[in-house]
Structure formats: structure tokens, C-alpha cells
Amino acid sequence: MTLPITATYSADNTSTKKLAVQKVTAEPAHLTTRIQWIKYPQVQYKSEDLENLDRSAIIRIRADETGKVIATEIQESTGLKALDQKLVNAVHAAKVKPYIKNGTALEIIGYQTFTLKMDDSEDKAPRKNECTYTFASKNWLKQEKNKSVPFEYQQQPQLKLDENLLKNQDRLVKFKFKVDKHGDVSNVQLKKRSGVNALDQQVIEAVSNAKVTTIRSYKTLWIYKKSTLNDQIEFKVNKCQ
């Protein structure tokens, strides 16, 4: 009569031991109200897509540890299902800058606001002979003239910004970022925003993908200290190339 009881007790005890050693190692997703992008969502639309009204929307976005968008949800709709879908498609084709915590990349949950104006639609926006701005930052211009600079871009960061984004107003973006001993850029932050979110995000994207060499004196060559660097870009109306 004691054998079944002993067997049952032994099985339960083994199960308890197995459960006791299980550990939860997954970090929760990082929540943010402002997403940083490596590749900003590019939305192309015509005035007929807006049905002749300016539209706006807010999309809730979830991205995995690599920055790939894995889920979206319309929080505030444009009021037009087809236009909402254009925004969702653009978001899924984009890439989020991963959030790093203690050296580990985490999933991100955040929100992106889109403002779609009639004046910016493909058929309404004035064409200006493909006039675009490149990455002509203060540090880059000095570097090109062989002037003294605190750091050097290993090559000009990629930026091709349409003049229409300026909305007929001069814009200034000031930013700072960190760079490691390999020249890799991280933690790009805006010290002064241009007032146009799409413009700001394209600058962040360009800087994030740059490679930088810091200038060190002979006294500090043997030491490595992660550097925080500053730069700025001024975009003047009718001064693009």
C-alpha cells in the first residue's frame, strides 16, 4: 500500500525541483514617446489620397532587438483606411534605432506622429529641379578646408534632404553623439530641433550611420575614453545644391 504513495510523492518532488531552477531572463520592452530611426518611414501620397484635406495620424510601433518593426497599431486614424495603410506600410519598411541597456539591445514600443499636408503631396508640392541638401555640417565644412577640428568624419555622412522639408524657412539642427574607439557612433541626441520632425529624423539617421575619428594628443594616445562630440547643420532656403 505504501508503494503508490511513495511513487507519487517522488514524482511531485522531482517536478517541484525542476520548476524551482527556472529563471526569467527576458527584459521587458523599452517604452518611449519618441522613436529614433535608422531608416525613417518614407510616405508618398497625392492630394487625392488626402481627399483634399490635411491629415494626421499616430501609430503605435513595436520593434525587435534588431530594429525591425514587428507590429503596428493605429492609435489615431487619418480618417481614411487606405491612407492609414500607406502609413503602416511605410513604417514596416523602415528601421528603428535599437535601444541599448547595459550592453543589451531591447525591444522598443513607441509612438510616431505623421502629419500629411496637401501642400506636401506629390502633385501639389512645387518642383525645384531636384534641389537637395547634403550633410554640410559645421565640422564637415571645416574638415574639408583642412581647418582644426575636434574630430573627423571618415567620409561625408549620407544625407539627401529635399528643400520642400524646409517649408520656406531656414532651419538649424544642433546635435551631440557618442563615439567609441572603433569610430562607431551611438546615442545621437538633438540639442536644437529644426521644427520639422522628418528633417530632424533624417539628420539623426545620417549621423547614426557615420564613422568618426577623434583627434587625440600624444599625451592621451594610450588612454581610451568614450567621447561625446557636438556638431550642427544649417539649412538655408535656396542654398541647396
C-alpha distance (Angstrom), angle and dihedral (degrees) to the residues before:
residue distance angle dihedral
M1 . . .
T2 3.80 . .
L3 3.82 96.2 .
P4 3.85 99.0 75.0
I5 3.81 91.0 45.8
T6 3.80 92.4 50.8
A7 3.81 91.9 47.2
T8 3.76 92.1 49.9
Y9 3.80 92.6 48.5
S10 3.80 91.1 48.9
A11 3.81 93.0 51.8
D12 3.81 92.6 48.9
N13 3.80 91.8 47.8
T14 3.82 91.9 51.6
S15 3.78 90.9 49.5
T16 3.79 90.5 50.4
K17 3.77 92.1 52.3
K18 3.81 92.1 51.0
L19 3.79 92.1 51.3
A20 3.79 92.1 48.0
V21 3.83 94.2 61.7
Q22 3.80 96.0 50.9
K23 3.81 114.1 112.5
V24 3.79 131.8 -165.4
T25 3.81 107.8 -137.1
A26 3.81 101.9 162.7
E27 3.81 114.8 112.4
P28 3.82 117.1 -139.0
A29 3.79 117.5 -107.7
H30 3.81 116.6 -86.7
L31 3.81 111.3 -109.1
T32 3.80 118.8 -146.9
T33 3.80 138.1 165.7
R34 3.80 92.6 -149.1
I35 3.79 121.6 46.6
Q36 3.80 120.9 -152.8
W37 3.78 115.1 -144.8
I38 3.79 134.0 -149.1
K39 3.80 88.2 -170.5
Y40 3.80 113.1 21.5
P41 3.84 118.5 -140.7
Q42 3.80 109.3 -96.7
V43 3.80 111.4 -149.7
Q44 3.79 118.6 -169.9
Y45 3.77 117.3 -169.0
K46 3.79 142.7 154.5
S47 3.79 129.7 -138.9
E48 3.78 90.2 -102.8
D49 3.83 89.0 59.0
L50 3.81 87.3 59.8
E51 3.80 92.5 45.0
N52 3.80 87.6 -128.0
L53 3.81 96.1 -59.5
D54 3.80 132.7 101.6
R55 3.80 109.0 -108.2
S56 3.80 137.4 -163.4
A57 3.79 136.4 -172.9
I58 3.80 142.1 177.6
I59 3.81 120.0 -142.3
R60 3.80 125.8 -165.0
I61 3.79 108.4 -139.7
R62 3.80 133.1 -164.6
A63 3.81 118.6 -167.1
D64 3.80 128.7 -177.8
E65 3.80 127.8 -126.5
T66 3.82 92.0 -80.3
G67 3.82 93.8 52.6
K68 3.81 95.2 -104.9
V69 3.81 112.7 143.7
I70 3.80 107.1 -121.0
A71 3.81 102.3 169.9
T72 3.80 139.6 19.1
E73 3.78 134.9 -174.8
I74 3.80 129.0 -173.5
Q75 3.81 106.9 -123.4
E76 3.79 95.8 173.6
S77 3.79 117.7 16.3
T78 3.79 128.6 -143.4
G79 3.77 85.4 -132.3
L80 3.79 90.6 -112.0
K81 3.80 118.9 92.2
A82 3.81 95.0 -155.9
L83 3.81 91.6 50.3
D84 3.80 91.4 48.3
Q85 3.80 87.9 54.2
K86 3.81 91.1 52.5
L87 3.79 88.6 55.9
V88 3.80 92.7 47.4
N89 3.81 91.1 49.8
A90 3.81 90.9 50.1
V91 3.81 91.3 50.0
H92 3.80 92.9 50.9
A93 3.82 90.2 50.3
A94 3.82 90.7 52.2
K95 3.81 129.5 77.1
V96 3.79 129.7 -130.6
K97 3.80 123.2 -139.1
P98 3.84 104.6 -113.0
Y99 3.80 119.0 -117.1
I100 3.80 112.3 -124.9
K101 3.83 120.9 -153.4
N102 3.81 118.9 179.1
G103 3.78 89.9 -20.3
T104 3.81 94.1 -50.8
A105 3.81 124.9 110.2
L106 3.80 114.0 -131.5
E107 3.78 134.9 -163.3
I108 3.80 113.5 -96.8
I109 3.79 130.6 -140.9
G110 3.80 115.8 -171.2
Y111 3.76 147.3 133.2
Q112 3.78 132.5 -104.0
T113 3.80 123.8 -163.4
F114 3.79 119.8 -150.8
T115 3.80 124.7 -164.2
L116 3.79 114.4 -168.2
K117 3.79 114.9 -169.6
M118 3.77 129.3 -168.2
D119 3.81 90.7 -131.1
D120 3.83 90.3 58.1
S121 3.80 96.4 49.6
E122 3.80 117.2 116.9
D123 3.79 94.8 -110.1
K124 3.83 96.3 42.2
A125 3.80 104.0 39.9
P126 3.81 111.5 95.8
R127 3.77 115.5 -111.2
K128 3.79 114.3 -127.3
N129 3.78 104.0 -175.4
E130 3.81 93.8 -82.8
C131 3.80 90.6 -61.9
T132 3.80 109.1 -175.8
Y133 3.80 139.3 170.3
T134 3.79 122.6 -128.2
F135 3.81 128.5 -157.1
A136 3.82 97.3 -75.6
S137 3.79 98.0 156.9
K138 3.81 123.9 169.5
N139 3.81 91.8 -106.2
W140 3.82 93.4 45.0
L141 3.82 93.2 51.6
K142 3.82 91.0 50.8
Q143 3.78 90.4 46.0
E144 3.81 90.9 52.9
K145 3.81 89.8 53.8
N146 3.83 91.6 49.1
K147 3.79 91.8 -115.5
S148 3.80 123.8 150.8
V149 3.82 111.7 -79.6
P150 3.82 133.1 171.4
F151 3.81 90.9 -129.1
E152 3.81 140.6 2.2
Y153 3.76 131.9 -133.4
Q154 3.81 106.8 -128.7
Q155 3.79 86.1 -138.6
Q156 3.78 134.2 -6.0
P157 3.82 108.9 -76.0
Q158 3.78 113.2 -114.7
L159 3.79 112.4 -102.8
K160 3.79 128.4 149.8
L161 3.76 107.1 172.0
D162 3.79 121.8 -179.3
E163 3.81 115.4 -126.9
N164 3.80 90.5 -131.3
L165 3.81 88.8 72.7
L166 3.81 89.4 69.1
K167 3.81 89.7 64.3
N168 3.81 90.7 -146.2
Q169 3.80 93.5 -57.4
D170 3.81 132.8 105.0
R171 3.80 111.3 -109.3
L172 3.81 133.4 -158.4
V173 3.81 127.0 -164.7
K174 3.81 120.8 -170.6
F175 3.77 118.2 -172.1
K176 3.78 144.6 169.4
F177 3.78 131.7 -157.8
K178 3.78 143.3 173.1
V179 3.80 124.9 -115.8
D180 3.80 128.4 -166.4
K181 3.80 129.3 -146.1
H182 3.81 90.2 -86.4
G183 3.80 92.0 57.6
D184 3.80 94.3 -109.8
V185 3.79 115.5 147.8
S186 3.80 123.1 -134.9
N187 3.81 141.0 162.9
V188 3.81 97.5 31.6
Q189 3.81 109.2 -168.8
L190 3.78 131.1 -179.2
K191 3.81 115.7 -126.2
K192 3.81 91.5 -178.2
R193 3.79 124.1 19.1
S194 3.77 124.6 -145.5
G195 3.79 94.4 -135.4
V196 3.82 91.2 -114.1
N197 3.80 112.5 91.9
A198 3.83 95.5 -159.4
L199 3.81 90.4 53.1
D200 3.82 92.2 48.4
Q201 3.79 91.9 49.4
Q202 3.81 93.0 51.5
V203 3.80 90.2 52.6
I204 3.82 90.6 49.4
E205 3.80 89.6 49.6
A206 3.82 92.4 50.7
V207 3.82 93.4 48.9
S208 3.82 93.4 44.0
N209 3.80 90.8 57.5
A210 3.81 95.0 45.8
K211 3.81 128.5 106.2
V212 3.80 117.8 -139.3
T213 3.79 137.2 -166.0
T214 3.80 115.7 -153.7
I215 3.79 119.7 -144.5
R216 3.80 111.3 -123.8
S217 3.79 130.6 -179.2
Y218 3.80 123.3 -123.6
K219 3.80 88.2 -105.3
T220 3.80 93.6 61.6
L221 3.81 102.7 36.1
W222 3.80 91.2 102.8
I223 3.82 92.2 53.1
Y224 3.77 126.2 71.1
K225 3.75 119.0 -156.6
K226 3.79 121.8 169.0
S227 3.79 106.0 -111.7
T228 3.79 130.9 -138.0
L229 3.80 109.9 -151.0
N230 3.80 133.7 -170.9
D231 3.78 133.2 -150.3
Q232 3.79 140.5 152.1
I233 3.79 140.9 -155.4
E234 3.78 126.1 -150.0
F235 3.79 117.9 -156.3
K236 3.80 112.7 -162.2
V237 3.78 123.3 -166.6
N238 3.82 112.5 -105.7
K239 3.83 91.7 7.6
C240 3.80 98.9 100.8
Q241 3.79 124.9 114.1
